[in-house]
Amino acid sequence: MLETITDFLADWYLVTKALHVVSVISWMAGIFYLPRLFVYHVEQVETGSPTDSMFQTMERTLLRGIMNPAMVATWVFGVRWCSLRGWWTGPLSGPGSRRAQCWG
């Protein structure tokens, strides 16, 4: 029974790790792009113009549609990734413990 559970968790370890990395990259891309949109919006657009509403839509979509879900996914997959490796109980078992590492 224990081997079955261990095999199941081992199968999902790389999937969880990959999803965590993809969500971190998406979140960071949004973090770098959103300030650039703000700068373009302030420097080149007049208030009330159609371009103004376009920039507002772009900023809102980036924040609510890409960055927030990516942030949540980063935390969910990161916590899940560390829990698959037993990291949460590792530091309590002493320094130098093999289980104290989240990095596999």
Secondary structure, 3 states (H helix, E strand, C coil): CHHHHHHHHHHHHHHHHHHHHHHHHHHHHHHHHHHHHHHHHHHHCCCCCHHHHHHHHHHHHHHHHHHHHHHHHHHHHHHHHHHHCCCCCCHHHCCCCHHHCCCC
